[in-house]
Amino acid sequence: MADNSRAINRIFTRKVICDLIKNGKSDVFDYVVRRYINEPEGKSHGELVSEIYAHLGKQQRNEYYYMNTLLNKLLVGIHNVNTTTALSQIHIGHSIADFVMINGEGQVYEIKSSLDNFDRLYDQLHDYFCAFSKVSVLTSIHELEKVKKILGTFGEMGDAVGIYVLSDQDTIFSRERSRNPSEYSELLDHTNIFKLLRKAEYENILHCYS
């Protein structure tokens, strides 16, 4: 396996976790342990995963780290797990929303860490606004000014996008650095909204109106 840092980004994928659960091993996991963990002998998978996650927080905050922090801060820290739905990697139009939180209203969060590029940001936000009226970008303090500058070129749509920052201390929603999203409904499209429904949900709607 090539010696590159991308391997650590695969540790928390479904495939690697399933391999560990079903087979007790994973080539990707073993490689990352050898590369990033000191004295791994005798440590359980849980302990090794915790150390890998800690390494991400200090050295290499990837999309998973941002998403997990957002989940803990929002779902566990602010909202009620019994009344809130959190979804990740949701297809909307031609884009994939990193994180969607539904609690009375739906909000999309697009993650832009220091490891990401911004080439498709306009298209991504445009797609999200076709299904949700509130969209935000979660970024690092190091990318904050870049995000503000890019959103400033998107006109009214960009002005509506919320901006949140994941600090070096793992805090989010700083009043000094963040802005809440504004409702923007100009692009809402019933086709895109309908495609988000699960089979049972749209069948129930069809029965109600048939």
Secondary structure, 3 states (H helix, E strand, C coil): CCCCHHHHHHCCCHHHHHHHHHHCCCHHHHHHHHHHCCCCCCCCHHHHHHHHHHHHHHHCCCHHHHHHHHHHHHHHCCCCCCCCEEEEEEEECCEEEEEEEECCCEEEEEEECCCCCCCCHHHHHHHHCCCCCCEEEEEECCCHHHHHHHHCCCHHHHHHCEEEEECCCCCCCCCCCCECCCCCCCCCCHHHHHHCCCHHHHHHHHHHHC
